[in-house]
């Protein structure tokens, strides 16, 4: 079994952990190597991953409710909010953004908590887009040049909104994009440095790549192999802030900002695994919130703990804003 780290090449004091597939309750076991230097946790041997991405896997599920706004009135209001977020104007959009919780459910916080220098005409690429739900939502906020790429979709998708999703790897994409984002897809990639270098090629200088990923932190320390975001075997690499910074620099990026945005999921999902309850089980908090597997008081406490961990840079997921040099 290879014990050297694929991120920093360290082979000293590395540990091996055995973890189970628990999203779908298959319970197949996989070995992960924890680097004694950079802290990256990486799968020791990649299996046939097609077995672990069934048709109902959330990013690829074409039958599930896509969460898009269905009412014309809501779509029109989202356009006003987009004008406020992107251009800093529009009184009604400002009011909705500040006062209405439903707005925050649609517009990604990762696109408004740091200045990434985009406007409605910016060429935006979502790499690892799945079937393109996020890009469809961004269309309703006013963005006009939206492209997705995902090697796991069955075929190219062209939506009436103008959103295009290609079944392509990074090496098949052509420059240039003004902004590239990866929302919980980077941890699924088998060749992270090669991918980052490919993304670097697609951007002009001083443009940004956003990587939003699980981070090895407090939840790993607390739950170990029952940490819900370990997600064997789909997550091939689980990074620390240290290791992601190292990887970004090797690819020619500067890490301009890191914002931790973990949620209570790191607690309730991991606690379920401790109880041998898969994420898609009928007893799961995700499947039936009213089932009562956890109390409202527990959930409130975990939300509070997540916010505290984020403030301490110890949450289990974060947004990394990488600028091309």
N, C-alpha and C positions, 0 to 999 in steps of 0.2 A: 504493500500500500504506500503510495507517495505521501511523504509527510512534509515536504518542503512547501512553503507558502507561495502561491502563484502571484501574489501581489508584491511582496517584498523579498522573496526568495530565502527567507529565514528557515532554518531546519532545526533550530535549537529550542528545546522546552515546548514543543508543540504537543497539544493534547488531542486525543480522539474521543468523540462523543457519538453515541448511537441514538438516533431519534426516529420516531414513527410518523408516517403519513396520517394526519388526523383531520384535514379539511373534509375529506369525503369518508373518513373512517375506514380506509383500506388497511391501515396499521402495518404496512410494509416498512421494513427497517432500513436505515441508511446511515453510513458513517460520515461524520463531519470532522474536519481538522480545524482546530483553533490555534492560530498562530501565536507563539510566545513573544513575538516582537510587535507586530502592528495590530494584533487582536482580531484580524479577519477570521470569520468562520466560513469554511468552504467545503462543499461536498467532495468526498474523497474520490468517488467514481460516479460519473453521470450515467444514469440508466436510460432506457428507452422512454423518453419523456412523453411520447404520444399517449402512453397508458395513463398519464396523470393530468392530462388536459382534456377531460371529457367535454361533450357538447354543452353541458350546463355550467362549465367554468365561467365565472362571471364576466370576464373581459371578452369572451368569445360567444357568449350566449345571445343568439339573434332572436330568441323567442321571449326573453324576459322583458319586463317593463323597462324601457330605456331611461326613464326619469325625465324626459324632455317635457318642457311646458306645452300643454295641449291647447289651452285657451288662447285665442288671438289677442285678447286684452293683456294677458300675462306677457306674451311675446313682445307686444308694443312697449310695455312698461320696462321690460328688460333692455330694450334699445336705449331708453332714457338713462337707465342705470349705467349702461356701458359708456355712454357719452360722458357721464360724470367720472367714472373710474379712469377712462383713458385720456380725456381732454381736460378734466378738472372743472367742468362746467355743467350746467343744467340743474336748476333748482329742484325740480321734481325728482330727478335721478338721485341727487344728493339726499333728499328726504327719504326716499325709499331705501337707499343704501344704509342709512344710519338708523332707521326706525323699524324696518321690516326684516324679520328673521329669515323669511323665505328667500330673500335675495342672496343671502350668504350661502344658502344651500346650493345655489346655482353657480355663482361666480367664484372661481377658485381663489382662495386666499393667497396661494403661492404666486399669483399674477398681480397682486396688489399690495403685498407687504414689502416689496423691494422694487426699485425703479429699474425695469429691464429694457426700457427704451423702445417700446412698441406703440404703434397706432393701428387704426382699423385696416390700413393697407399693408401692414407688415406681413411678410411671408413667414408663416408659422408652421413648423413641423412638429407633430406629436409622434415620437419614435416609440414603438411598442403601444400603438393606439388601440389595439383590439379592433372592434367594429366601428369605433369613432364617436362614441357617445360624447366625450368631452368637447371634441371639435364641433359637433352639432350644437352643443350648448353655446359655445363661443360665437357661433354664427348668429344666434339670436341676440347676443349682446352687441353685434355690429361688425364683427371681424369678417373680412371678405376674402382672404387668401389663405385657406386652411388645407393642410395636407397631412395625412397620416401614413404610417408605414408599419407593418407588422408581418413577420414571417409566418405566423401561426394561423392567419385567416385563410379561408378556403380559396378565395379569389379576390381580385380587385373589386372595390365598391365605389360607385359614383352616385352621390346623393343629389336630389333635385335642388338642394340648397347650394350646390357648388362644392361641397366638401368632397375631397378625393382621398380614398384609402387604398394604398398599394400593398400588394403582397411582395415585399422586397426586404432585403437586408441592407445594412448601411452602405455596403460597397456598391450597390446598384442605384443609389440615389445621386442626383446631380446637384451641385451648388447653384445658387446660394440661397440660404434662408436667413432671415433677420433674427429669428429666435427659434431655438429647439428645446423641447421639453420631453422629459421622461418621467411619467408618474407611476411609480411602483412597477417599473419594467426592467430597470437596470440590473436588479438582483437576479433576474431570470436569465441573464446572458452568459454564455460559456466563455467568451473571450473579451473581458471588460476593457483591457487596455487597447486592443485592436479596435473595438467599437468606439471608444472615446477618441482615438486618433481619426477614425472615420468621420465622426461628428465634427471634430475640429476642422476637417477639410471642407465641410459644408457651410461653415460660417465665415463671414468677413471679419476682419480684425475689430476687436472691442465689442463684438456682439456676444450675447449670452446663451448658455446652455443651462437649463434647470434640471437637476436630478433630485427627485423626491423618492427616498428609499427608507426601509427599516434600518435602524442603527443599533449595533451591539452596545448595550448600555445597562441601565439598572434592571430592566425586565429580564435580560439574559442572566444577570447575576442572581436574581430572585428565583427564576423558574427553570433555568437551564434548558434541557431538551424539551420541556413542556412550554417554552416560550412560543406563543401563537404565531409570531411573525418569522420564526425559523422556517416553517412551512416546507418540510421535506416532501419530495425531492425537488419541488419547483424552484425554490430559492437556492441558487447555486453558490452565491457569495453573499454573506452578510457582513457589512463593513462597519468599522469604527470611523469616527471623524478623522482620526489620524491616517487610516489606510485610504480613505477616499481622497483626502488631500494629496497623499503621496501619488496616487494613481492619476489624479487630475494634472498634477505638475508634470508627470512623465509624458502626458499627452499634449502638453503645451498650453494648458489652461492656468489661470489664476483664480483661486477661490476667493471671491469678493465678499461673500456673506453666507453664513449658515444659520438657519432659523429652525428651531425644534418645534414640532407641531404634533406630538403624540397625543393620543386620546385614551379614554378608559378601556378601549379594546385590548390594550396590552395586559390589562388585569383580568377582565371577565373572560376573554378568550383563553388565556393561559390557565385560569382557574377551572374552566371547563375541561381542558385537557388533563388536568390533575384528577378530575372526576371521570376521565375516560369518556367524555361526551364530545363527539366530533362537531365541527363548526356547522355542518349542514344537517345535523341530527334534528329530529322533530322537537327534542327537548332544548335545543340551543337557544340562547338569548337572541341570536341573529334570526332564527327561524320564527320564533314566537315569543315576542317580548312579554306578552301577557301571561306566559306559562309560569312565571314566578320562580325560575331557577335562581335568580338573584333578586334581592329586595331593592326597592327604590333608594333606600338609605345606602346600601352598598354601592350602587351605581353612582350616586352623588359623591360619595367619598372617593371613588376611583377617578372621577372627573377632576376633583380637587387635587388629588395626588398627581395626576397627569400634568395639570397646569403648573404645579410646583416643580416637577421634574423638568419641564420645558424651560422654566426660568433658570434652572441650574445647568442647562445643557446636558441633561441626563435622560431625556425622553427616548422612546424607542423608535422614533422616526424623525426625519429632518429634511428640509429643503436646502440643497447646495446650489448656489448661484455661481456658475463658472464663466469667466470671461476669457475669450480668445485673445491671446497676446499677438 
